[in-house]
Amino acid sequence: MRNVYLDNNATTRVAPEVVDAMMPFFNDLWGNPSSMHLFGGQVASFVEAARNQVAQLIGADPSEIIFTSCGTESDNTAIRGAIEAAGRSVRIITSRVEHPAVLSPCRYLREHGHEVIEIGVDEAGHLDMDELERELEKGPSFVSLMWANNETGVIFPIRKIARMVKESGGVMHTDAVQAVGKESIDVSKVPVDMLSLSGHKLHAPKGIGALYVRRGTKLNTFLMGGHQESGRRGGTENVPYIVGLGKASELAAEYMKDEQSRVAALRDRLEEGLLASCPDTRVNGDQKHRLPNTTNISFQYIEGEAILYLLSDLGIAASSGSACTSGSLEPSHVIRAMGVPFTAAHGSTRFSLSRYNTQEDIDYVIEKMPAIVERLRVLSPFVE
Ligand code: PLP
């Protein structure tokens, strides 16, 4: 049986080059970069080299990169660190389709006295820019809006949004966890104050992330401890993983064009193939302004989870837009916020590709899918 991995927005395979770059930091160069002796000095320079590689990928200065343990920590640090630094009640603007790593800290802050506004999206997943403008007119706010959505791949116009936020005197954070490595990002041209990224979405291991913090941004330390990361994040540096993220960032820059052309062509082939061979099927979200590797397809009248099980039996990994809560399959908050009709929302399935996918992978899925859909529709209470 063929194994086809199309769940790269959940996590990616660690690139072999990244593994090779990391290995010496387990076997030989295992010192603590803060140590004054030879063992520490040997590794400290590699941490700084990795900081440089990450900074280069997003057009930042290396001094503006803080290494964290994951995208979730980066988001929490940005949001809670900035609000705490403000030292007063703050209006927080975010969207209804953010990842829980952003929505949870925002809702936590709402419970602690801050006003939180969650901007809506339309059926294509576009942010309601009029609503954002109206909210920004009310005064300086802290804004956290994602660069690209993890479920649909839809890209928000972050450059325009960041300019609006800065003109209104606000502070802007973007969760770019899904965008970094897939989209070209240059913070010297996009006036965001903070940007989150995560290693395991770009072929580095799980457990490493980074937060870009523009020089001059007021941010309280979230993880308090030692003086690591120039006093901005306590905890002994995870040297092998930091080196891995550096290497993955370098490779991402190298492969970006491939993602944007070859991977996007494979994604389009998959989408067209499935729409043509499976009746009553639709794509969720704008097909133009989205990540090159992602498609979210609804197979109407059937459950996404059931599709995933049958795909998995055939060696195919994808993911659904449903969250299984206490036995009932609810469509995800993203699909619900987009107002996708009930019969389509339940059958929403996300396919997310990477540089390791081939045309054979895609053709295998196109070949197997019609029988799965047909089989499940026979069982569907919505089909006569
Ligand atoms: N933000 C987005 C948009 C994501 O897709 C994810 C992970 O799926 C995260 C944040 C959290 O990243 P991590 O898994 O590194 O904590």
Residues whose N, C-alpha, C, O or C-beta is under 5 A from the ligand:
A	BS01	PLP	N9 A10 C70 G71 T72 H99 A101 A148 N150 D175 V177 Q178 S198
